[in-house]
Amino acid sequence: MSSSTPLTRLAERLKRPFSGEGAASRLRPAAMWSEAVSTAGLALAPAWSKVRWVWLKYAWPVLSVVSVLGWSVLAASILLWSVGQAYGWQEAKAAAVAAFVLFVLAVGFILGRSSYGVVLDLARTRVAVGDSAVGSIAVSNTSTRPLLPAALELPVGAATAVFHLPRMKPQQVHEDLFTIPTARRAVIVVGPVRSVRADPLHLLRRQVLWTEPEDLYVHPRTVALAGSAAGFIRDLEGMPTTDLSSADVSFHALRDYVPGDDRRHIHWKTTARTNKLMVRQFEETRRAHLAISLSINTDEYETEHEFELAISAAASIGRQAIREQRELDVLTQKGPLRCETGRNMLDDMTRIVGSPLRKTAVDLARSLADTIPNASVVFFVVGSRVTPAQLRSAAASVAPGVRSLAVRIQAGAAPARANIADLTVLTLGDLSDLAIILRKAAA
């Protein structure tokens, strides 16, 4: 048996005589070129994988130490030396030697090993907008010799904080505290902590990572709705429907006994008085199930502040529903949010990124009606650019018997209530007014 590689098989095929129908197919340059490229790629794949491994393992850690300025100085040294050699310019050669000496001297500043024990501790990994996010860095010298002063860098989102370490004796611990601004809703990546060695001119820069990055969730600001939530979810047992049942928790009336009825529901006092079997009749109830339709289409909001206010309002309503152990679903144009716990819901609220979308609040309402058909209370949280006609269309998608409310965000507006057919429209201008407008909805 003869072994052949993909490249040799391709070469043998190209050497075949062009005759018959096979010649017509082999004469297509595009097809042959495509096959040649794919075959060559298969043959070179193992070699490329090995080259890439060597690059990442050995070459990149060394070359990444050189800064942009360092590469510029090294290139200038080579260029000046070449020009000096070609034209006999001693000044160019002297400048080239000086630049090269600077580069060589910079190597001495980044050599050596540091032995640190670094602990990054965030007091809380989840805070609300405006709350203090405090953390600490504890650095210990784990070696048996003193360590010279150094600098530690802590990336915090797009910014970088620098901590200066003093000269540390063996086993000495140095601790620094820091505060992270939380003016905006965001997921901030904190870390990893890295030690940096660099020369005075920053031609070379060597860094070592000491910790793993941590996520800090800056949740949207929310308000407590204790007492006002009962305005739109009245019964702890559920909301009564028009359907009658022979077994439930909401008593409706008495009726004559029919064979097959559960004897446990016989009302014996009435039976003794009327001398005929009477059974209890119940109303079917359903557990209060909240569904929140949160539009993240920024075209429907006047300002970014309105958009953030909408997220805070939806988060406040959802958080209250979870506290009361209600079933909850929150839907946006980009899909549902996790609502198993308040923490999961607020985490997903924090990750929301608004953008102009083709899908409007009306489309979102229709999606909610399709995906959450068993909701008993529906909230539409929309921006000030959503028109009454659009709100009417959104309400039309809700099944009959479902309580529907629209929270229309309009920054600076006074709290107000209006009705569009069966839809209750609540105008919200400030988050602190949310409890007020919900009480108005219950009136």
C-alpha positions, 0 to 999 in steps of 0.5 A: 500500500502506498501512502499519500498526503493531500498535497500529493493527491492534488498534484496527481490529479492535476497531472491527469490528461484533459479528456472527456467529460472530466476535462470540462469539470477540471477546466473550471479555474474557480473550482480548482483554486477552491479545492487547492486552497482547502487541501493546502489548508488541511495539510498546513493545519498541524504546522500552523497549530504548532507555530501558534502554540510556540508563539503564545507560549514563548514569543508573545510573553517576551515581545509583549514586554516592549511598549510602543515607545520601546519599539519606536526607539529600537526601530529608530536605533536600527534606522539611524545605524543603517543610515550612518553606515550607508552615508558615513554619518558618525552622528547618526551612528552615535544616536543609534548607539545611544538609543540602543544603550537606553533599550539595554539599560531598560532591561535591568529594570524589569528583571527579577522576581516578586513574591506577593500574596494579594487578596482582592476583597469587595465588601459587596458585589451588588450595590444600587446606583448611588450606594458606596462600593468599597473594596480593599487590597491586602498585599503580603511579602511571601518571600524571605527577603525584603522587597523594594517599593513597587506599584500595583494596578487595579483595572476598574472598568475602563479606568485603572487605579494605581497603588504604591507599595512601600519597601516590605519586610518578609511576611509584612502586610500592606492594605489599601482601601478604595471606593468605586463610583456607582453613578450609573447602572453597569456591570463593572469588571474589577481586576485582576490586580497586577504588579508592574515593573517598568523603566523610567522612560517606560520603554519596557513594561512587565506585569504579573497578574495576582488575582482573578477579575470580579464583577461588580453589579450596580443595580438600578435604583428601586423603591419599596412598594409595601402597601401599594402593591395590594392595590392591584393584587388584592387577594392573597388566595388569588383573583376570582374568575367568572368560572364556577367550580365544585372544589376551590377556596373561594366560597360562592353559594349553595346548590342541590346535591348531584350524584358524583359531588364530593361528600366533603362539600355537603353543607350539613346545617342547610341539609338538616334545615331543608331536608335535602342534600345541599353542597357548597359551590365555589368560584375558581380562583387563580394565583396572581401572576404579574407580567411586565413588558419593559420596552428597551427601544430607545427611540421610544424615550426622550432622554437616557434619564427616561430610559433609566427611570423605566428600568428602575420602575420595572425593577421596583414592581418586579421586586415587590412581586417577588417579595410577595411570592407572586409569579413574575415574568419580565419580557423585553424586545431581546427576550425574557429576564430571569425572575427566580429571585430578586437578585437574578432579576436585578442582575439581568436588569443591570445587563440591559442595554438599550438601542434603537429597534424595529420592534416597538412596545406594541410588538412586545405586548403581542409577544408577551400575550403569546408567551405568557397567556396565564398572566392576571396583571400586565404592566406595560413600561414605555417611554414618553414617545409612545402614543395613546394609539399605540397603547390602545393597540398594546392593550388590545393584545391582552386577553379579556379579564386580565388587568392591564396597566401602562406606566408611561415614563415622562421625566419631570411630569406630575403623577397622573392617571388616565384610562384608554378603554380598559387600560389604566395609563399611569404617568411617572415623572420621578421614581419616588412617585411610583407608590403614589400612582400605584395607589391611584390605580387601585382607587 
